[in-house]
Amino acid sequence: MNPGVAVSAGYLILLGLGVPALTFSGLWFWRLRHQRHAGGRLTETEIAARIAARQEELRQEREARDEHLAGLVAHLLQSAADARRELRAIEGAVERAIRR
């Protein structure tokens, strides 16, 4: 008897029985999870409170993002002003060098 064939047959049997069992178990737990969410109905007040809380979170995130962008724009403007100042200094140095 060839041991390679017996091992392969064992793996095939294990897979043949294990895959359907795991699929069934996964679908069973998925159904239970779905039922738990569907069974937990919220009242209108709870829904409104959750919506208000989420809106507040989004508002805070937007404000933080706006502040960050404002800082980036201020930095960009300062960099542009610094570059202009440097350019004028270089132009002045070039003009003085040409006059000599």
Backbone as XML, in Angstrom:
<?xml version="1.0"?>
<chain id="A" units="angstrom">
  <residue number="1" name="MET">
    <atom name="N" x="0.849" y="-1.180" z="0.000"/>
    <atom name="CA" x="0.000" y="0.000" z="0.000"/>
    <atom name="C" x="0.890" y="1.236" z="0.000"/>
  </residue>
  <residue number="2" name="ASN">
    <atom name="N" x="0.552" y="2.196" z="-0.795"/>
    <atom name="CA" x="1.337" y="3.422" z="-0.954"/>
    <atom name="C" x="0.880" y="4.441" z="0.092"/>
  </residue>
  <residue number="3" name="PRO">
    <atom name="N" x="1.776" y="4.900" z="1.012"/>
    <atom name="CA" x="1.349" y="5.836" z="2.061"/>
    <atom name="C" x="0.902" y="7.182" z="1.504"/>
  </residue>
  <residue number="4" name="GLY">
    <atom name="N" x="1.420" y="7.622" z="0.365"/>
    <atom name="CA" x="1.027" y="8.907" z="-0.232"/>
    <atom name="C" x="-0.438" y="8.915" z="-0.628"/>
  </residue>
  <residue number="5" name="VAL">
    <atom name="N" x="-0.930" y="7.779" z="-1.110"/>
    <atom name="CA" x="-2.330" y="7.690" z="-1.510"/>
    <atom name="C" x="-3.231" y="7.737" z="-0.287"/>
  </residue>
  <residue number="6" name="ALA">
    <atom name="N" x="-2.835" y="7.059" z="0.781"/>
    <atom name="CA" x="-3.650" y="7.040" z="1.996"/>
    <atom name="C" x="-3.737" y="8.438" z="2.609"/>
  </residue>
  <residue number="7" name="VAL">
    <atom name="N" x="-2.636" y="9.173" z="2.591"/>
    <atom name="CA" x="-2.640" y="10.532" z="3.143"/>
    <atom name="C" x="-3.520" y="11.435" z="2.296"/>
  </residue>
  <residue number="8" name="SER">
    <atom name="N" x="-3.385" y="11.328" z="0.994"/>
    <atom name="CA" x="-4.197" y="12.152" z="0.111"/>
    <atom name="C" x="-5.681" y="11.837" z="0.288"/>
  </residue>
  <residue number="9" name="ALA">
    <atom name="N" x="-5.998" y="10.558" z="0.429"/>
    <atom name="CA" x="-7.396" y="10.171" z="0.634"/>
    <atom name="C" x="-7.895" y="10.717" z="1.966"/>
  </residue>
  <residue number="10" name="GLY">
    <atom name="N" x="-7.019" y="10.705" z="2.971"/>
    <atom name="CA" x="-7.410" y="11.252" z="4.276"/>
    <atom name="C" x="-7.705" y="12.746" z="4.199"/>
  </residue>
  <residue number="11" name="TYR">
    <atom name="N" x="-6.838" y="13.455" z="3.478"/>
    <atom name="CA" x="-7.084" y="14.886" z="3.299"/>
    <atom name="C" x="-8.375" y="15.141" z="2.539"/>
  </residue>
  <residue number="12" name="LEU">
    <atom name="N" x="-8.631" y="14.334" z="1.506"/>
    <atom name="CA" x="-9.861" y="14.501" z="0.739"/>
    <atom name="C" x="-11.093" y="14.238" z="1.593"/>
  </residue>
  <residue number="13" name="ILE">
    <atom name="N" x="-11.022" y="13.204" z="2.415"/>
    <atom name="CA" x="-12.151" y="12.904" z="3.302"/>
    <atom name="C" x="-12.350" y="14.034" z="4.309"/>
  </residue>
  <residue number="14" name="LEU">
    <atom name="N" x="-11.228" y="14.508" z="4.877"/>
    <atom name="CA" x="-11.299" y="15.605" z="5.837"/>
    <atom name="C" x="-11.896" y="16.860" z="5.200"/>
  </residue>
  <residue number="15" name="LEU">
    <atom name="N" x="-11.439" y="17.197" z="4.009"/>
    <atom name="CA" x="-11.982" y="18.354" z="3.304"/>
    <atom name="C" x="-13.439" y="18.139" z="2.916"/>
  </residue>
  <residue number="16" name="GLY">
    <atom name="N" x="-13.738" y="16.938" z="2.457"/>
    <atom name="CA" x="-15.106" y="16.630" z="2.043"/>
    <atom name="C" x="-16.098" y="16.753" z="3.174"/>
  </residue>
  <residue number="17" name="LEU">
    <atom name="N" x="-15.676" y="16.454" z="4.387"/>
    <atom name="CA" x="-16.573" y="16.583" z="5.536"/>
    <atom name="C" x="-16.435" y="17.936" z="6.228"/>
  </residue>
  <residue number="18" name="GLY">
    <atom name="N" x="-15.225" y="18.494" z="6.220"/>
    <atom name="CA" x="-14.963" y="19.731" z="6.962"/>
    <atom name="C" x="-15.517" y="20.973" z="6.295"/>
  </residue>
  <residue number="19" name="VAL">
    <atom name="N" x="-15.377" y="21.073" z="4.988"/>
    <atom name="CA" x="-15.837" y="22.278" z="4.296"/>
    <atom name="C" x="-17.347" y="22.467" z="4.440"/>
  </residue>
  <residue number="20" name="PRO">
    <atom name="N" x="-18.164" y="21.460" z="4.183"/>
    <atom name="CA" x="-19.605" y="21.670" z="4.381"/>
    <atom name="C" x="-19.963" y="21.978" z="5.840"/>
  </residue>
  <residue number="21" name="ALA">
    <atom name="N" x="-19.258" y="21.326" z="6.780"/>
    <atom name="CA" x="-19.556" y="21.577" z="8.193"/>
    <atom name="C" x="-19.215" y="23.014" z="8.565"/>
  </residue>
  <residue number="22" name="LEU">
    <atom name="N" x="-18.069" y="23.496" z="8.105"/>
    <atom name="CA" x="-17.692" y="24.882" z="8.392"/>
    <atom name="C" x="-18.612" y="25.870" z="7.687"/>
  </residue>
  <residue number="23" name="THR">
    <atom name="N" x="-19.016" y="25.558" z="6.466"/>
    <atom name="CA" x="-19.952" y="26.425" z="5.739"/>
    <atom name="C" x="-21.273" y="26.509" z="6.480"/>
  </residue>
  <residue number="24" name="PHE">
    <atom name="N" x="-21.785" y="25.356" z="6.912"/>
    <atom name="CA" x="-23.034" y="25.338" z="7.659"/>
    <atom name="C" x="-22.908" y="26.147" z="8.952"/>
  </residue>
  <residue number="25" name="SER">
    <atom name="N" x="-21.792" y="25.952" z="9.668"/>
    <atom name="CA" x="-21.589" y="26.684" z="10.929"/>
    <atom name="C" x="-21.508" y="28.175" z="10.684"/>
  </residue>
  <residue number="26" name="GLY">
    <atom name="N" x="-20.768" y="28.578" z="9.653"/>
    <atom name="CA" x="-20.643" y="29.999" z="9.339"/>
    <atom name="C" x="-21.975" y="30.626" z="8.989"/>
  </residue>
  <residue number="27" name="LEU">
    <atom name="N" x="-22.756" y="29.944" z="8.167"/>
    <atom name="CA" x="-24.074" y="30.471" z="7.808"/>
    <atom name="C" x="-25.006" y="30.513" z="9.015"/>
  </residue>
  <residue number="28" name="TRP">
    <atom name="N" x="-24.897" y="29.534" z="9.886"/>
    <atom name="CA" x="-25.718" y="29.512" z="11.094"/>
    <atom name="C" x="-25.403" y="30.710" z="11.982"/>
  </residue>
  <residue number="29" name="PHE">
    <atom name="N" x="-24.112" y="30.974" z="12.218"/>
    <atom name="CA" x="-23.740" y="32.118" z="13.058"/>
    <atom name="C" x="-24.082" y="33.443" z="12.387"/>
  </residue>
  <residue number="30" name="TRP">
    <atom name="N" x="-23.977" y="33.500" z="11.063"/>
    <atom name="CA" x="-24.357" y="34.714" z="10.337"/>
    <atom name="C" x="-25.850" y="34.994" z="10.532"/>
  </residue>
  <residue number="31" name="ARG">
    <atom name="N" x="-26.664" y="33.946" z="10.468"/>
    <atom name="CA" x="-28.113" y="34.107" z="10.657"/>
    <atom name="C" x="-28.407" y="34.590" z="12.068"/>
  </residue>
  <residue number="32" name="LEU">
    <atom name="N" x="-27.728" y="34.008" z="13.057"/>
    <atom name="CA" x="-27.941" y="34.439" z="14.443"/>
    <atom name="C" x="-27.547" y="35.899" z="14.623"/>
  </residue>
  <residue number="33" name="ARG">
    <atom name="N" x="-26.438" y="36.295" z="14.009"/>
    <atom name="CA" x="-25.977" y="37.684" z="14.104"/>
    <atom name="C" x="-27.005" y="38.611" z="13.458"/>
  </residue>
  <residue number="34" name="HIS">
    <atom name="N" x="-27.507" y="38.217" z="12.307"/>
    <atom name="CA" x="-28.481" y="39.040" z="11.595"/>
    <atom name="C" x="-29.777" y="39.155" z="12.401"/>
  </residue>
  <residue number="35" name="GLN">
    <atom name="N" x="-30.225" y="38.074" z="13.007"/>
    <atom name="CA" x="-31.444" y="38.109" z="13.820"/>
    <atom name="C" x="-31.276" y="39.025" z="15.031"/>
  </residue>
  <residue number="36" name="ARG">
    <atom name="N" x="-30.090" y="39.022" z="15.613"/>
    <atom name="CA" x="-29.854" y="39.857" z="16.788"/>
    <atom name="C" x="-29.975" y="41.335" z="16.416"/>
  </residue>
  <residue number="37" name="HIS">
    <atom name="N" x="-29.435" y="41.698" z="15.236"/>
    <atom name="CA" x="-29.535" y="43.089" z="14.806"/>
    <atom name="C" x="-30.971" y="43.451" z="14.424"/>
  </residue>
  <residue number="38" name="ALA">
    <atom name="N" x="-31.659" y="42.539" z="13.762"/>
    <atom name="CA" x="-33.030" y="42.819" z="13.341"/>
    <atom name="C" x="-33.972" y="42.865" z="14.537"/>
  </residue>
  <residue number="39" name="GLY">
    <atom name="N" x="-33.698" y="42.066" z="15.565"/>
    <atom name="CA" x="-34.575" y="42.019" z="16.725"/>
    <atom name="C" x="-34.424" y="43.226" z="17.633"/>
  </residue>
  <residue number="40" name="GLY">
    <atom name="N" x="-33.317" y="43.911" z="17.562"/>
    <atom name="CA" x="-33.071" y="45.055" z="18.436"/>
    <atom name="C" x="-33.580" y="46.341" z="17.828"/>
  </residue>
  <residue number="41" name="ARG">
    <atom name="N" x="-34.868" y="46.451" z="17.647"/>
    <atom name="CA" x="-35.463" y="47.650" z="17.060"/>
    <atom name="C" x="-35.271" y="48.842" z="17.993"/>
  </residue>
  <residue number="42" name="LEU">
    <atom name="N" x="-34.951" y="49.979" z="17.401"/>
    <atom name="CA" x="-34.756" y="51.206" z="18.177"/>
    <atom name="C" x="-36.015" y="52.052" z="18.126"/>
  </residue>
  <residue number="43" name="THR">
    <atom name="N" x="-36.230" y="52.782" z="19.178"/>
    <atom name="CA" x="-37.357" y="53.715" z="19.171"/>
    <atom name="C" x="-36.956" y="54.944" z="18.372"/>
  </residue>
  <residue number="44" name="GLU">
    <atom name="N" x="-37.943" y="55.752" z="18.029"/>
    <atom name="CA" x="-37.668" y="56.975" z="17.272"/>
    <atom name="C" x="-36.752" y="57.904" z="18.054"/>
  </residue>
  <residue number="45" name="THR">
    <atom name="N" x="-36.918" y="57.944" z="19.356"/>
    <atom name="CA" x="-36.078" y="58.794" z="20.199"/>
    <atom name="C" x="-34.627" y="58.325" z="20.156"/>
  </residue>
  <residue number="46" name="GLU">
    <atom name="N" x="-34.416" y="57.000" z="20.211"/>
    <atom name="CA" x="-33.056" y="56.468" z="20.150"/>
    <atom name="C" x="-32.424" y="56.728" z="18.787"/>
  </residue>
  <residue number="47" name="ILE">
    <atom name="N" x="-33.228" y="56.575" z="17.752"/>
    <atom name="CA" x="-32.725" y="56.847" z="16.405"/>
    <atom name="C" x="-32.341" y="58.313" z="16.279"/>
  </residue>
  <residue number="48" name="ALA">
    <atom name="N" x="-33.220" y="59.204" z="16.768"/>
    <atom name="CA" x="-32.936" y="60.638" z="16.698"/>
    <atom name="C" x="-31.683" y="60.989" z="17.503"/>
  </residue>
  <residue number="49" name="ALA">
    <atom name="N" x="-31.510" y="60.358" z="18.657"/>
    <atom name="CA" x="-30.318" y="60.623" z="19.478"/>
    <atom name="C" x="-29.057" y="60.156" z="18.764"/>
  </residue>
  <residue number="50" name="ARG">
    <atom name="N" x="-29.131" y="58.995" z="18.134"/>
    <atom name="CA" x="-27.959" y="58.494" z="17.399"/>
    <atom name="C" x="-27.634" y="59.389" z="16.210"/>
  </residue>
  <residue number="51" name="ILE">
    <atom name="N" x="-28.672" y="59.842" z="15.522"/>
    <atom name="CA" x="-28.454" y="60.748" z="14.387"/>
    <atom name="C" x="-27.814" y="62.043" z="14.861"/>
  </residue>
  <residue number="52" name="ALA">
    <atom name="N" x="-28.321" y="62.593" z="15.956"/>
    <atom name="CA" x="-27.766" y="63.838" z="16.488"/>
    <atom name="C" x="-26.308" y="63.647" z="16.925"/>
  </residue>
  <residue number="53" name="ALA">
    <atom name="N" x="-26.010" y="62.528" z="17.544"/>
    <atom name="CA" x="-24.636" y="62.259" z="17.974"/>
    <atom name="C" x="-23.715" y="62.125" z="16.768"/>
  </residue>
  <residue number="54" name="ARG">
    <atom name="N" x="-24.185" y="61.434" z="15.746"/>
    <atom name="CA" x="-23.362" y="61.271" z="14.535"/>
    <atom name="C" x="-23.154" y="62.608" z="13.836"/>
  </residue>
  <residue number="55" name="GLN">
    <atom name="N" x="-24.200" y="63.439" z="13.793"/>
    <atom name="CA" x="-24.058" y="64.758" z="13.186"/>
    <atom name="C" x="-23.025" y="65.591" z="13.944"/>
  </residue>
  <residue number="56" name="GLU">
    <atom name="N" x="-23.025" y="65.489" z="15.254"/>
    <atom name="CA" x="-22.052" y="66.226" z="16.062"/>
    <atom name="C" x="-20.637" y="65.715" z="15.785"/>
  </residue>
  <residue number="57" name="GLU">
    <atom name="N" x="-20.468" y="64.401" z="15.681"/>
    <atom name="CA" x="-19.157" y="63.838" z="15.348"/>
    <atom name="C" x="-18.676" y="64.353" z="13.997"/>
  </residue>
  <residue number="58" name="LEU">
    <atom name="N" x="-19.578" y="64.344" z="13.019"/>
    <atom name="CA" x="-19.212" y="64.808" z="11.684"/>
    <atom name="C" x="-18.883" y="66.297" z="11.686"/>
  </residue>
  <residue number="59" name="ARG">
    <atom name="N" x="-19.621" y="67.081" z="12.470"/>
    <atom name="CA" x="-19.353" y="68.522" z="12.552"/>
    <atom name="C" x="-17.966" y="68.760" z="13.144"/>
  </residue>
  <residue number="60" name="GLN">
    <atom name="N" x="-17.641" y="68.024" z="14.207"/>
    <atom name="CA" x="-16.325" y="68.174" z="14.831"/>
    <atom name="C" x="-15.207" y="67.754" z="13.874"/>
  </residue>
  <residue number="61" name="GLU">
    <atom name="N" x="-15.428" y="66.673" z="13.140"/>
    <atom name="CA" x="-14.433" y="66.241" z="12.162"/>
    <atom name="C" x="-14.249" y="67.297" z="11.080"/>
  </residue>
  <residue number="62" name="ARG">
    <atom name="N" x="-15.360" y="67.882" z="10.615"/>
    <atom name="CA" x="-15.281" y="68.912" z="9.579"/>
    <atom name="C" x="-14.539" y="70.143" z="10.089"/>
  </residue>
  <residue number="63" name="GLU">
    <atom name="N" x="-14.830" y="70.548" z="11.337"/>
    <atom name="CA" x="-14.139" y="71.698" z="11.905"/>
    <atom name="C" x="-12.646" y="71.432" z="12.034"/>
  </residue>
  <residue number="64" name="ALA">
    <atom name="N" x="-12.280" y="70.237" z="12.474"/>
    <atom name="CA" x="-10.865" y="69.891" z="12.601"/>
    <atom name="C" x="-10.185" y="69.900" z="11.230"/>
  </residue>
  <residue number="65" name="ARG">
    <atom name="N" x="-10.873" y="69.366" z="10.238"/>
    <atom name="CA" x="-10.326" y="69.354" z="8.881"/>
    <atom name="C" x="-10.188" y="70.771" z="8.343"/>
  </residue>
  <residue number="66" name="ASP">
    <atom name="N" x="-11.202" y="71.621" z="8.604"/>
    <atom name="CA" x="-11.142" y="73.006" z="8.152"/>
    <atom name="C" x="-9.987" y="73.753" z="8.812"/>
  </residue>
  <residue number="67" name="GLU">
    <atom name="N" x="-9.783" y="73.514" z="10.113"/>
    <atom name="CA" x="-8.675" y="74.156" z="10.809"/>
    <atom name="C" x="-7.338" y="73.698" z="10.235"/>
  </residue>
  <residue number="68" name="HIS">
    <atom name="N" x="-7.249" y="72.414" z="9.943"/>
    <atom name="CA" x="-6.017" y="71.877" z="9.360"/>
    <atom name="C" x="-5.762" y="72.514" z="7.992"/>
  </residue>
  <residue number="69" name="LEU">
    <atom name="N" x="-6.808" y="72.596" z="7.177"/>
    <atom name="CA" x="-6.652" y="73.191" z="5.850"/>
    <atom name="C" x="-6.316" y="74.675" z="5.949"/>
  </residue>
  <residue number="70" name="ALA">
    <atom name="N" x="-6.917" y="75.372" z="6.917"/>
    <atom name="CA" x="-6.603" y="76.786" z="7.099"/>
    <atom name="C" x="-5.130" y="76.953" z="7.465"/>
  </residue>
  <residue number="71" name="GLY">
    <atom name="N" x="-4.616" y="76.066" z="8.299"/>
    <atom name="CA" x="-3.198" y="76.101" z="8.640"/>
    <atom name="C" x="-2.318" y="75.857" z="7.425"/>
  </residue>
  <residue number="72" name="LEU">
    <atom name="N" x="-2.716" y="74.917" z="6.576"/>
    <atom name="CA" x="-1.952" y="74.642" z="5.358"/>
    <atom name="C" x="-1.964" y="75.840" z="4.415"/>
  </residue>
  <residue number="73" name="VAL">
    <atom name="N" x="-3.122" y="76.476" z="4.280"/>
    <atom name="CA" x="-3.222" y="77.650" z="3.410"/>
    <atom name="C" x="-2.366" y="78.787" z="3.958"/>
  </residue>
  <residue number="74" name="ALA">
    <atom name="N" x="-2.413" y="79.005" z="5.272"/>
    <atom name="CA" x="-1.591" y="80.054" z="5.882"/>
    <atom name="C" x="-0.114" y="79.764" z="5.652"/>
  </residue>
  <residue number="75" name="HIS">
    <atom name="N" x="0.277" y="78.515" z="5.801"/>
    <atom name="CA" x="1.676" y="78.145" z="5.557"/>
    <atom name="C" x="2.051" y="78.367" z="4.095"/>
  </residue>
  <residue number="76" name="LEU">
    <atom name="N" x="1.143" y="78.021" z="3.193"/>
    <atom name="CA" x="1.383" y="78.226" z="1.764"/>
    <atom name="C" x="1.539" y="79.705" z="1.444"/>
  </residue>
  <residue number="77" name="LEU">
    <atom name="N" x="0.671" y="80.537" z="2.006"/>
    <atom name="CA" x="0.773" y="81.977" z="1.770"/>
    <atom name="C" x="2.078" y="82.538" z="2.326"/>
  </residue>
  <residue number="78" name="GLN">
    <atom name="N" x="2.469" y="82.074" z="3.508"/>
    <atom name="CA" x="3.733" y="82.534" z="4.092"/>
    <atom name="C" x="4.911" y="82.096" z="3.232"/>
  </residue>
  <residue number="79" name="SER">
    <atom name="N" x="4.849" y="80.869" z="2.718"/>
    <atom name="CA" x="5.918" y="80.380" z="1.841"/>
    <atom name="C" x="5.984" y="81.200" z="0.563"/>
  </residue>
  <residue number="80" name="ALA">
    <atom name="N" x="4.830" y="81.550" z="0.010"/>
    <atom name="CA" x="4.799" y="82.364" z="-1.206"/>
    <atom name="C" x="5.374" y="83.754" z="-0.932"/>
  </residue>
  <residue number="81" name="ALA">
    <atom name="N" x="5.039" y="84.338" z="0.215"/>
    <atom name="CA" x="5.580" y="85.654" z="0.568"/>
    <atom name="C" x="7.094" y="85.570" z="0.768"/>
  </residue>
  <residue number="82" name="ASP">
    <atom name="N" x="7.551" y="84.526" z="1.422"/>
    <atom name="CA" x="8.994" y="84.345" z="1.620"/>
    <atom name="C" x="9.704" y="84.155" z="0.276"/>
  </residue>
  <residue number="83" name="ALA">
    <atom name="N" x="9.100" y="83.388" z="-0.617"/>
    <atom name="CA" x="9.698" y="83.164" z="-1.934"/>
    <atom name="C" x="9.771" y="84.465" z="-2.720"/>
  </residue>
  <residue number="84" name="ARG">
    <atom name="N" x="8.717" y="85.284" z="-2.633"/>
    <atom name="CA" x="8.714" y="86.571" z="-3.331"/>
    <atom name="C" x="9.823" y="87.472" z="-2.791"/>
  </residue>
  <residue number="85" name="ARG">
    <atom name="N" x="9.967" y="87.496" z="-1.475"/>
    <atom name="CA" x="11.017" y="88.298" z="-0.849"/>
    <atom name="C" x="12.394" y="87.828" z="-1.294"/>
  </residue>
  <residue number="86" name="GLU">
    <atom name="N" x="12.597" y="86.507" z="-1.327"/>
    <atom name="CA" x="13.871" y="85.956" z="-1.785"/>
    <atom name="C" x="14.123" y="86.285" z="-3.254"/>
  </residue>
  <residue number="87" name="LEU">
    <atom name="N" x="13.066" y="86.201" z="-4.074"/>
    <atom name="CA" x="13.193" y="86.511" z="-5.495"/>
    <atom name="C" x="13.593" y="87.958" z="-5.696"/>
  </residue>
  <residue number="88" name="ARG">
    <atom name="N" x="12.979" y="88.865" z="-4.948"/>
    <atom name="CA" x="13.335" y="90.294" z="-5.066"/>
    <atom name="C" x="14.772" y="90.536" z="-4.615"/>
  </residue>
  <residue number="89" name="ALA">
    <atom name="N" x="15.192" y="89.820" z="-3.574"/>
    <atom name="CA" x="16.571" y="89.974" z="-3.114"/>
    <atom name="C" x="17.541" y="89.472" z="-4.185"/>
  </residue>
  <residue number="90" name="ILE">
    <atom name="N" x="17.204" y="88.352" z="-4.830"/>
    <atom name="CA" x="18.063" y="87.813" z="-5.886"/>
    <atom name="C" x="18.086" y="88.753" z="-7.086"/>
  </residue>
  <residue number="91" name="GLU">
    <atom name="N" x="16.908" y="89.268" z="-7.465"/>
    <atom name="CA" x="16.849" y="90.214" z="-8.585"/>
    <atom name="C" x="17.693" y="91.449" z="-8.295"/>
  </residue>
  <residue number="92" name="GLY">
    <atom name="N" x="17.595" y="91.941" z="-7.060"/>
    <atom name="CA" x="18.403" y="93.100" z="-6.672"/>
    <atom name="C" x="19.886" y="92.797" z="-6.745"/>
  </residue>
  <residue number="93" name="ALA">
    <atom name="N" x="20.277" y="91.616" z="-6.303"/>
    <atom name="CA" x="21.690" y="91.231" z="-6.351"/>
    <atom name="C" x="22.162" y="91.103" z="-7.792"/>
  </residue>
  <residue number="94" name="VAL">
    <atom name="N" x="21.314" y="90.566" z="-8.658"/>
    <atom name="CA" x="21.679" y="90.422" z="-10.074"/>
    <atom name="C" x="21.825" y="91.796" z="-10.714"/>
  </residue>
  <residue number="95" name="GLU">
    <atom name="N" x="20.903" y="92.711" z="-10.438"/>
    <atom name="CA" x="20.984" y="94.062" z="-11.003"/>
    <atom name="C" x="22.237" y="94.774" z="-10.530"/>
  </residue>
  <residue number="96" name="ARG">
    <atom name="N" x="22.582" y="94.644" z="-9.254"/>
    <atom name="CA" x="23.796" y="95.270" z="-8.750"/>
    <atom name="C" x="25.033" y="94.663" z="-9.398"/>
  </residue>
  <residue number="97" name="ALA">
    <atom name="N" x="25.016" y="93.345" z="-9.640"/>
    <atom name="CA" x="26.153" y="92.693" z="-10.273"/>
    <atom name="C" x="26.295" y="93.130" z="-11.730"/>
  </residue>
  <residue number="98" name="ILE">
    <atom name="N" x="25.169" y="93.369" z="-12.402"/>
    <atom name="CA" x="25.227" y="93.804" z="-13.803"/>
    <atom name="C" x="25.764" y="95.229" z="-13.885"/>
  </residue>
  <residue number="99" name="ARG">
    <atom name="N" x="25.416" y="96.095" z="-12.954"/>
    <atom name="CA" x="25.842" y="97.509" z="-12.972"/>
    <atom name="C" x="27.332" y="97.647" z="-12.739"/>
  </residue>
  <residue number="100" name="ARG">
    <atom name="N" x="27.962" y="96.719" z="-12.136"/>
    <atom name="CA" x="29.394" y="96.841" z="-11.832"/>
    <atom name="C" x="30.237" y="96.764" z="-13.032"/>
  </residue>
</chain>
